[in-house]
């Protein structure tokens, strides 16, 4: 897993612009900031789960990381969350200004589509499908819609679950969708992984809320005081729901496979929920 993460880092560095003007530096600042690289790793592992044995899904996974980085740049802007830091360093707009930060986000989105469109080892129809998956993940039924709900949304647990899916889950779903397209997976196998990814997204957002609230201080002070599932459900129910999502996500994966091991490790390492087997399951 460490080798795969290193491979992702090297590829992201190779794909990042090499210019020295402010825009190129802003793109590198946003894209190469220290991160877990969960989305590209999940993309490659999902392709292996579906029968590929190579790194054909690596570039598509890196494209998802570019989209994720762009979303963080926009999320941090003064008109959004007005965040001073991101991933342990000053946010992009604090270093380069709001104008350059917005252009960097647009550049990252554009490059993501270009990288997907140039994916090697697949036919033209598959490349077009990859671009479509990424575009859908970004738009009104994806990250943009999730951010809108985060800023303006109201409602109880059901509305928050939907918002969490749009702002977090869609990129995990996109990861398995592009993996399925590259692996030419059968429809039932692709849908099985989509269900896993949906639960993964819900669990990941709950873990993030718990880390910011119950389990430790947020590194983003502007996130405090927001209405989240944690604030609606309370810590106990939130932890039980998180455990349920992790268990349901594991249902569709090959036991002992790399994707199942990777997914379990995300939550075990955070200390917010122990590993759960079928006997420990609670209903979502």
C-alpha positions in Angstrom: 0.0 0.0 0.0 2.9 2.3 0.8 4.4 1.6 -2.6 1.1 2.4 -4.3 0.8 5.7 -2.4 4.4 6.6 -3.5 3.4 5.8 -7.1 0.4 8.1 -6.8 2.6 10.9 -5.4 5.2 10.5 -8.2 2.5 10.6 -10.9 0.8 13.6 -9.4 4.1 15.4 -9.4 4.7 14.5 -13.0 1.2 15.7 -14.0 1.5 19.0 -12.1 2.5 22.1 -14.1 6.2 23.0 -14.0 6.0 26.7 -14.7 7.1 29.3 -12.2 4.4 31.9 -12.5 1.9 32.4 -9.7 -0.8 30.3 -11.3 1.4 27.2 -11.9 2.7 27.5 -8.3 -0.8 27.8 -7.0 -1.8 24.6 -8.8 1.1 22.8 -7.3 0.5 24.2 -3.9 -3.1 22.9 -3.9 -2.4 19.5 -5.7 0.8 18.4 -4.0 0.0 19.5 -0.4 0.4 16.5 1.9 -2.7 14.3 1.8 -3.8 10.7 2.2 -4.5 10.3 -1.6 -7.5 8.1 -0.7 -9.3 8.6 -4.0 -6.5 7.6 -6.4 -5.5 4.7 -4.2 -9.2 3.5 -4.1 -9.5 3.9 -7.8 -6.5 1.6 -8.5 -7.5 -0.9 -5.8 -11.1 -1.0 -7.2 -9.7 -1.8 -10.7 -7.7 -4.6 -9.1 -10.8 -5.8 -7.3 -12.5 -6.0 -10.7 -9.8 -8.0 -12.3 -7.2 -5.6 -13.7 -3.6 -6.4 -12.6 -1.9 -3.2 -13.8 -1.9 0.6 -13.2 -4.3 1.4 -16.0 -6.6 3.3 -13.5 -3.7 5.4 -12.0 -4.2 8.5 -14.2 -8.0 8.4 -13.7 -7.4 8.2 -10.0 -5.0 11.2 -10.2 -7.7 13.1 -12.1 -10.0 12.5 -9.2 -7.3 13.9 -6.8 -7.1 17.0 -9.0 -10.9 17.4 -8.7 -10.7 16.9 -4.9 -7.9 19.5 -4.7 -9.9 22.0 -6.7 -12.9 21.5 -4.5 -10.8 22.2 -1.4 -9.4 25.5 -3.0 -13.0 26.6 -3.6 -14.2 25.5 -0.2 -11.6 27.6 1.5 -12.4 30.8 -0.2 -13.7 33.8 1.8 -17.1 33.5 0.1 -17.3 29.9 1.2 -15.7 28.7 4.5 -13.0 31.4 4.6 -10.4 28.9 5.8 -6.9 30.0 6.7 -5.2 26.6 6.4 -5.6 23.4 4.5 -3.6 20.2 5.0 -1.3 21.8 7.4 -0.3 24.8 5.3 -1.8 28.2 4.4 -4.8 27.8 2.1 -4.3 28.6 -1.6 -6.0 32.0 -1.5 -4.1 33.1 1.5 -0.8 32.5 -0.3 -1.7 33.6 -3.9 -4.8 35.7 -3.6 -8.5 34.9 -4.3 -8.2 35.6 -8.0 -5.3 33.2 -8.6 -6.9 30.6 -6.3 -10.0 30.5 -8.4 -8.0 30.2 -11.6 -6.0 27.4 -10.0 -9.2 25.5 -9.2 -10.5 25.9 -12.8 -7.1 24.8 -14.1 -7.2 21.7 -11.9 -10.7 20.8 -13.1 -9.7 21.3 -16.7 -6.6 19.2 -16.3 -8.5 16.4 -14.6 -10.8 16.1 -17.7 -7.7 16.2 -20.0 -5.9 13.5 -18.1 -9.0 11.3 -18.1 -9.5 11.9 -21.9 -5.9 10.7 -22.5 -6.1 7.5 -20.4 -3.9 4.9 -22.0 -4.9 1.3 -22.6 -8.6 1.9 -23.2 -10.7 2.7 -26.2 -12.1 6.1 -27.1 -15.6 5.2 -25.9 -14.2 4.4 -22.4 -12.2 7.6 -22.3 -15.4 9.6 -23.1 -17.2 7.7 -20.3 -14.4 8.6 -17.9 -14.7 12.3 -18.7 -18.5 12.0 -18.2 -18.1 10.3 -14.8 -15.8 13.1 -13.6 -18.0 15.9 -15.0 -21.1 14.4 -13.3 -19.2 14.2 -10.0 -18.3 17.9 -10.2 -21.7 19.4 -11.2 -25.0 20.2 -9.6 -25.6 16.5 -8.8 -22.1 16.2 -7.3 -19.6 18.5 -5.5 -21.2 21.8 -6.5 -24.6 20.6 -5.2 -23.1 19.4 -2.0 -21.3 22.6 -1.4 -24.5 24.5 -2.0 -26.3 22.4 0.5 -23.5 22.8 3.0 -23.7 26.6 2.6 -27.4 27.1 2.3 -29.1 23.9 3.2 -31.5 23.3 6.0 -33.1 20.2 7.4 -32.6 17.1 9.6 -30.7 13.9 9.3 -32.1 12.9 5.9 -31.0 16.2 4.3 -27.6 16.0 5.9 -27.1 12.4 4.6 -27.8 13.7 1.1 -25.5 16.7 1.5 -22.8 14.4 2.8 -23.1 12.1 -0.2 -22.9 15.0 -2.6 -19.9 16.7 -1.0 -18.0 13.6 0.0 -19.4 10.4 -1.3 -19.6 11.3 -5.0 -15.9 11.2 -5.5 -15.6 7.7 -3.9 -18.4 6.5 -6.2 -16.7 8.1 -9.1 -13.5 6.3 -8.1 -15.2 2.9 -8.5 -17.1 4.0 -11.5 -14.0 4.9 -13.5 -12.3 1.7 -12.2 -15.3 -0.3 -13.5 -15.2 1.4 -16.9 -11.4 0.7 -17.2 -11.8 -2.9 -16.1 -14.9 -3.4 -18.4 -16.7 -4.8 -15.3 -20.0 -6.6 -15.5 -22.9 -4.4 -14.4 -23.6 -6.4 -11.1 -19.9 -6.1 -10.1 -19.9 -2.3 -10.9 -23.1 -1.8 -8.9 -21.8 -3.8 -6.0 -18.8 -1.5 -5.7 -21.0 1.6 -6.1 -22.9 0.5 -3.0 -19.7 0.0 -1.1 -18.4 3.4 -2.2 -21.7 5.1 -1.1 -21.4 3.6 2.4 -17.7 4.6 2.4 -18.5 8.2 1.6 -21.0 8.4 4.5 -18.6 6.7 6.9 -15.8 9.0 5.9 -17.8 12.2 6.4 -19.0 10.9 9.8 -15.4 10.1 10.8 -14.4 13.7 9.7 -17.3 15.2 11.8 -16.3 13.1 14.8 -12.6 14.0 14.5 -13.6 17.7 14.4 -16.0 17.4 17.3 -16.1 14.6 19.7 -12.6 13.1 19.2 -10.5 16.1 18.8 -10.2 19.8 17.8 -10.9 20.7 14.2 -7.9 22.1 12.2 -10.6 24.2 10.5 -12.1 26.5 13.1 -14.7 27.8 10.6 -16.2 24.2 10.6 -17.2 24.5 14.2 -20.8 25.2 14.9 -22.0 23.8 11.6 -25.0 21.5 11.7 -23.7 18.0 11.0 -25.0 14.5 11.6 -22.9 14.5 14.7 -24.7 17.5 16.1 -28.1 16.0 15.1 -27.5 12.4 16.2 -25.1 12.9 19.1 -21.7 11.1 19.4 -23.1 7.7 20.4 -25.5 7.3 17.5 -23.0 8.9 15.1 -20.4 6.2 16.0 -22.9 3.4 15.7 -24.0 4.8 12.3 -20.3 5.1 11.2 -19.7 1.4 12.2 -22.8 0.3 10.3 -21.6 2.1 7.1 -18.2 0.5 7.4 -19.7 -2.9 7.8 -22.1 -2.5 4.9 -19.2 -1.2 2.7 -17.2 -4.3 3.5 -20.1 -6.6 2.5 -19.5 -6.2 -1.2 -15.7 -6.6 -1.1 -13.5 -9.6 -1.5 -12.7 -10.7 2.1 -9.0 -10.1 2.8 -8.6 -8.3 -0.5 -6.5 -5.1 -0.8 -9.5 -2.9 -1.2 -11.2 -4.3 1.9 -8.0 -4.0 3.9 -7.4 -0.4 2.7 -11.0 0.6 3.6 -10.8 -1.0 7.1 -7.5 0.8 7.7 -8.9 4.2 7.0 -11.2 4.0 10.0 -9.1 1.9 12.3 -6.1 4.3 12.0 -8.4 7.2 12.9 -9.4 5.6 16.2 -13.1 6.6 15.7 -14.4 3.1 15.2 -13.0 -0.3 15.7 -13.0 -3.0 13.1 -16.4 -4.6 12.9 -17.4 -8.0 11.7 -20.9 -9.2 10.8 -21.7 -10.0 14.5 -21.0 -6.4 15.6 -23.2 -4.8 13.0 -25.7 -2.2 13.7 -28.3 -0.9 11.3 -27.7 2.3 9.4 
